[in-house]
């Protein structure tokens, strides 16, 4: 995210963004073929949670403008 956009986020939103970005990065480097069923479910739930949080944050930013 460009610094100009990051500056618009509150400290809490920056932390949420960072956590969501980390979850996405971790899923990208995971060897999906080697994951067991339980690990796959945990990853999917983590991504779902991150997506939900990202959409809520976008809504917050839209409401502020």
C-alpha positions in Angstrom: 0.0 0.0 0.0 1.4 3.4 -0.9 2.4 5.6 2.0 0.0 8.3 0.9 -2.9 5.8 1.4 -1.5 4.3 4.6 -1.4 7.8 6.2 -5.2 7.9 5.9 -5.6 4.8 8.1 -5.9 5.1 11.9 -3.3 3.2 13.9 -5.9 0.5 14.5 -6.7 0.2 10.8 -3.0 0.0 10.0 -2.6 -2.9 12.4 -5.7 -4.6 10.9 -4.3 -4.1 7.4 -0.9 -5.5 8.4 -2.6 -8.6 10.0 -4.7 -9.2 6.9 -1.7 -8.8 4.6 0.3 -11.3 6.7 -2.5 -13.8 6.5 -2.6 -13.5 2.7 1.2 -13.8 2.4 1.3 -16.9 4.6 -1.4 -18.5 2.5 0.6 -17.7 -0.7 3.7 -19.4 0.6 2.0 -22.5 2.0 2.5 -25.8 0.2 -1.2 -26.5 -0.3 -0.5 -30.1 -1.5 1.3 -30.8 1.8 -1.4 -29.4 4.1 -3.7 -31.8 5.8 -7.5 -31.3 6.0 -7.4 -29.6 9.3 -4.7 -27.2 8.3 -6.5 -26.4 5.1 -9.7 -25.5 7.0 -7.7 -23.3 9.4 -6.1 -21.5 6.5 -9.5 -21.0 4.7 -11.1 -19.7 7.9 -8.2 -17.3 8.5 -8.5 -16.0 4.9 -12.3 -15.6 5.3 -11.8 -13.7 8.5 -9.2 -11.4 6.9 -11.5 -10.8 3.9 -14.4 -9.9 6.2 -12.1 -7.5 8.2 -10.8 -5.9 5.0 -14.3 -5.3 3.7 -15.4 -3.8 7.0 -12.4 -1.5 6.9 -13.2 -0.4 3.4 -16.7 0.4 4.6 -15.3 2.4 7.5 -13.1 4.4 5.0 -16.0 5.0 2.7 -18.2 6.2 5.6 -15.4 8.7 6.6 -15.3 10.4 3.2 
